[in-house]
Amino acid sequence: MDTPPPAIRIKDLVKRYAPTGKGARSDGGKLALGGVSFDVPQGQIFGLLGPNGAGKSTLINILAGLVMKTSGTAEVWGFDISHDMRNAKASIGIVPQEIVFDPFFTPFEVLENQAGLYGVPKALRRSEALLREVHLADKRDAYARTLSGGMKRRLLIAKAMVHAPPILVLDEPTAGVDVELRRQLWELVGELNAEGVTVVLTTHYLEEAEELCDRIAIINHGQLIANKPTRELVEMAREKIVVLTLDRDVAEPPAHPAFIKSRISGERQVEVTYDKDRMNAGEVLALLQGQGYGIVDVSTREADLEDVFVSLTAMEPA
């Protein structure tokens, strides 16, 4: 079975901002993207992660046609953004982090106006259906300024989908929102993905990325430092923690050359971190028992995406 072409293809993408003002850099300005290459497979939820200032927003804005690349290529649904920007733009919907629409329009008017900007004929517009999909049908004729924060976020998603793009990009969609709203937004995104929409997601909530994304790319200092299926990325974390409740108080945490670190974490409780490629939890327990410790209870914690993210982004760029 042939693999379908990627939804997004990025090759050697470079963006250097021109120097401005007094004391401008002599090397040509700030390098925001330094030759990034990766593909976003069709039909997946793809995570694009990185610290603030890593280059994520620059990359998204290049795909959206808001920022001009310095060099390299980018294709959206097979359309090169330099040679066929019209079709590339028609193939992608961007949900910005900021809430941007006229507060004096109703949700229905917001969607109708956006559809008009994309040249969608009135007979083919889906404003009513989109309002139902994002659970705003009952707010059809309310002023947008009267909507709650969660409703505004859902309206932004509907606005990005007026031209039925096969790709949806969400830039920090849950920044500053409560737990229930985050759950509602991810249910909506999951429904869109189940209908065949490819989703690209940036988020600072790493547990969300770990739960939702099929694949994750990490950018740091304008460089791609990881691009793997989510499970493979999490498995890059070699450290594991065993939490032990002992039968007596301890003044010092147990020590052994095989432990990466050891600390007292509570009353009669210690945490031992070890390299799971070199030993297992049973061997940790045996070492402690050999030192005379009585063990009352044991639990373990696997490394997660946050551990990998911190480890990778802490590295200095090459």
Number of C-alpha atoms within 10 A of each C-alpha: 3 4 7 9 13 18 23 23 19 20 15 14 21 22 24 17 16 13 14 11 6 6 7 12 12 7 10 12 14 14 17 21 26 19 19 20 17 17 17 25 19 20 19 20 24 25 28 26 24 25 16 11 13 20 23 22 19 19 24 20 15 16 25 21 15 11 15 18 22 16 15 16 18 25 21 25 22 16 20 19 21 15 10 13 17 14 15 23 20 19 21 25 23 22 23 19 16 12 13 11 18 13 13 13 16 20 31 22 18 22 27 19 17 19 23 14 11 13 12 17 9 11 6 10 18 19 25 15 14 22 22 15 16 19 14 22 16 9 17 17 13 16 17 22 15 13 17 9 15 17 19 19 24 24 26 25 26 27 25 23 26 24 24 19 18 22 25 24 25 23 20 17 24 22 13 9 12 11 9 9 16 17 13 14 19 15 12 17 23 16 13 17 18 12 11 14 23 26 26 22 23 25 19 17 13 17 12 17 23 19 11 18 19 17 22 24 21 22 22 24 21 24 21 20 16 17 19 13 15 20 16 12 19 19 14 15 21 15 19 20 20 20 20 23 20 18 13 13 12 14 8 10 14 18 15 13 6 14 14 14 15 19 15 18 14 11 11 16 21 20 22 24 20 21 16 14 10 10 13 13 20 9 12 18 18 12 16 17 12 10 12 9 17 15 16 12 11 15 11 14 12 14 16 19 21 17 16 18 19 12 12 18 18 10 10 8 10 5
